[in-house]
Amino acid sequence: MRIFDFEAQRDLSDVSISLSREEAVDLLATLERLIKQPNLSKVYLSQIQGNVIERELAIALDRETPALAQIA
């Protein structure tokens, strides 16, 4: 797993994500879409306010990591 801060241009190692139930459902649907459509390289969950992206989460599958990778 890699979590990257685009604004600061650096990896993050200690994060917390709090989701509402609706946001969790959206995230689940987004992940399922990414898994089921191998032609997709990246998907985005965006929060838009007045035509401006306030928050955005980009999700990509790491296709180079072995399926049985260790998780610390």
TORVO-624798 format. One record per residue: residue number from 1; z, y, x of N, C-alpha, C in turn; residue in three letters. Coordinates in nm, 2 decimals. Layout:
BEGIN
NUM	Z	Y	X	Z	Y	X	Z	Y	X	ALA
...
//
This chain:
BEGIN
1	0.00	-0.12	0.09	0.00	0.00	0.00	0.00	0.12	0.09	MET
2	-0.08	0.22	0.06	-0.09	0.34	0.13	-0.08	0.46	0.03	ARG
3	0.01	0.55	0.05	0.03	0.66	-0.04	0.00	0.78	0.05	ILE
4	-0.10	0.86	0.01	-0.15	0.97	0.09	-0.14	1.10	0.01	PHE
5	-0.09	1.20	0.08	-0.08	1.34	0.02	-0.21	1.42	0.07	ASP
6	-0.30	1.44	-0.03	-0.42	1.51	0.01	-0.40	1.65	0.05	PHE
7	-0.30	1.72	-0.01	-0.27	1.86	0.03	-0.22	1.87	0.17	GLU
8	-0.12	1.78	0.20	-0.06	1.79	0.34	-0.14	1.71	0.44	ALA
9	-0.24	1.63	0.39	-0.32	1.55	0.48	-0.23	1.45	0.56	GLN
10	-0.14	1.38	0.49	-0.06	1.28	0.56	-0.01	1.17	0.47	ARG
11	0.02	1.06	0.53	0.08	0.95	0.45	0.22	0.98	0.41	ASP
12	0.26	0.93	0.29	0.40	0.94	0.24	0.46	0.80	0.25	LEU
13	0.59	0.80	0.28	0.65	0.67	0.29	0.77	0.65	0.19	SER
14	0.81	0.76	0.13	0.92	0.75	0.03	0.89	0.83	-0.09	ASP
15	0.84	0.77	-0.19	0.80	0.84	-0.32	0.87	0.78	-0.44	VAL
16	0.87	0.85	-0.54	0.92	0.81	-0.67	0.82	0.85	-0.78	SER
17	0.78	0.77	-0.87	0.68	0.80	-0.97	0.75	0.77	-1.11	ILE
18	0.77	0.87	-1.19	0.83	0.85	-1.32	0.72	0.87	-1.42	SER
19	0.70	0.78	-1.51	0.60	0.78	-1.61	0.66	0.77	-1.75	LEU
20	0.60	0.84	-1.84	0.63	0.82	-1.99	0.57	0.69	-2.03	SER
21	0.60	0.64	-2.14	0.54	0.51	-2.19	0.39	0.53	-2.20	ARG
22	0.35	0.64	-2.26	0.20	0.67	-2.27	0.13	0.67	-2.14	GLU
23	0.19	0.73	-2.04	0.13	0.74	-1.90	0.13	0.60	-1.84	GLU
24	0.23	0.52	-1.87	0.23	0.38	-1.81	0.12	0.30	-1.88	ALA
25	0.09	0.32	-2.01	-0.02	0.25	-2.07	-0.15	0.29	-2.01	VAL
26	-0.16	0.42	-1.99	-0.29	0.48	-1.93	-0.31	0.42	-1.79	ASP
27	-0.20	0.41	-1.71	-0.21	0.36	-1.58	-0.25	0.21	-1.58	LEU
28	-0.19	0.13	-1.67	-0.22	-0.01	-1.68	-0.37	-0.03	-1.72	LEU
29	-0.42	0.05	-1.81	-0.56	0.04	-1.85	-0.65	0.08	-1.73	ALA
30	-0.61	0.18	-1.66	-0.69	0.22	-1.54	-0.69	0.11	-1.44	THR
31	-0.58	0.05	-1.41	-0.57	-0.06	-1.31	-0.66	-0.18	-1.36	LEU
32	-0.65	-0.21	-1.49	-0.73	-0.32	-1.54	-0.88	-0.29	-1.52	GLU
33	-0.92	-0.17	-1.55	-1.06	-0.13	-1.53	-1.10	-0.15	-1.39	ARG
34	-1.02	-0.10	-1.30	-1.05	-0.11	-1.15	-1.07	-0.26	-1.11	LEU
35	-0.98	-0.34	-1.16	-0.98	-0.48	-1.12	-1.11	-0.55	-1.18	ILE
36	-1.14	-0.52	-1.31	-1.24	-0.59	-1.38	-1.38	-0.54	-1.34	LYS
37	-1.39	-0.43	-1.28	-1.52	-0.37	-1.24	-1.53	-0.35	-1.09	GLN
38	-1.57	-0.45	-1.02	-1.57	-0.45	-0.87	-1.66	-0.34	-0.82	PRO
39	-1.75	-0.29	-0.90	-1.84	-0.18	-0.85	-1.77	-0.05	-0.84	ASN
40	-1.65	-0.04	-0.90	-1.57	0.09	-0.89	-1.50	0.09	-0.76	LEU
41	-1.51	0.20	-0.69	-1.44	0.21	-0.56	-1.30	0.28	-0.58	SER
42	-1.30	0.37	-0.68	-1.18	0.45	-0.70	-1.18	0.50	-0.84	LYS
43	-1.06	0.51	-0.90	-1.04	0.57	-1.03	-0.93	0.68	-1.02	VAL
44	-0.94	0.77	-1.12	-0.84	0.89	-1.12	-0.77	0.90	-1.25	TYR
45	-0.64	0.93	-1.24	-0.56	0.97	-1.36	-0.53	1.12	-1.33	LEU
46	-0.58	1.20	-1.42	-0.56	1.35	-1.40	-0.49	1.41	-1.52	SER
47	-0.40	1.51	-1.49	-0.34	1.59	-1.59	-0.41	1.73	-1.58	GLN
48	-0.47	1.77	-1.68	-0.55	1.89	-1.68	-0.49	1.99	-1.78	ILE
49	-0.47	2.11	-1.73	-0.42	2.22	-1.81	-0.51	2.34	-1.80	GLN
50	-0.57	2.38	-1.91	-0.66	2.50	-1.91	-0.77	2.49	-1.81	GLY
51	-0.84	2.37	-1.81	-0.96	2.35	-1.72	-0.92	2.34	-1.57	ASN
52	-0.79	2.33	-1.54	-0.74	2.31	-1.40	-0.67	2.18	-1.39	VAL
53	-0.70	2.11	-1.28	-0.62	1.98	-1.25	-0.49	2.02	-1.20	ILE
54	-0.38	1.99	-1.28	-0.25	2.01	-1.23	-0.19	1.90	-1.14	GLU
55	-0.22	1.78	-1.18	-0.18	1.66	-1.10	-0.29	1.56	-1.11	ARG
56	-0.30	1.48	-1.00	-0.40	1.38	-1.01	-0.36	1.26	-0.92	GLU
57	-0.38	1.15	-0.97	-0.35	1.02	-0.90	-0.48	0.95	-0.88	LEU
58	-0.52	0.93	-0.75	-0.64	0.85	-0.72	-0.59	0.71	-0.68	ALA
59	-0.66	0.61	-0.74	-0.62	0.47	-0.72	-0.75	0.39	-0.67	ILE
60	-0.73	0.32	-0.56	-0.84	0.24	-0.51	-0.78	0.11	-0.46	ALA
61	-0.86	0.00	-0.48	-0.82	-0.13	-0.43	-0.86	-0.14	-0.28	LEU
62	-0.76	-0.19	-0.20	-0.79	-0.21	-0.06	-0.85	-0.35	-0.05	ASP
63	-0.98	-0.35	-0.04	-1.06	-0.48	-0.04	-1.05	-0.55	0.10	ARG
64	-0.99	-0.48	0.20	-0.98	-0.54	0.33	-0.85	-0.62	0.36	GLU
65	-0.75	-0.59	0.28	-0.62	-0.66	0.30	-0.63	-0.80	0.24	THR
66	-0.58	-0.90	0.31	-0.58	-1.03	0.26	-0.49	-1.04	0.13	PRO
67	-0.53	-1.13	0.04	-0.46	-1.14	-0.09	-0.32	-1.18	-0.08	ALA
68	-0.28	-1.24	0.03	-0.14	-1.28	0.05	-0.06	-1.19	0.14	LEU
69	-0.10	-1.06	0.14	-0.03	-0.97	0.23	0.12	-0.96	0.20	ALA
70	0.19	-0.94	0.31	0.34	-0.93	0.29	0.37	-0.79	0.24	GLN
71	0.47	-0.79	0.15	0.52	-0.66	0.10	0.66	-0.65	0.15	ILE
72	0.69	-0.54	0.22	0.82	-0.52	0.28	0.92	-0.47	0.18	ALA
//
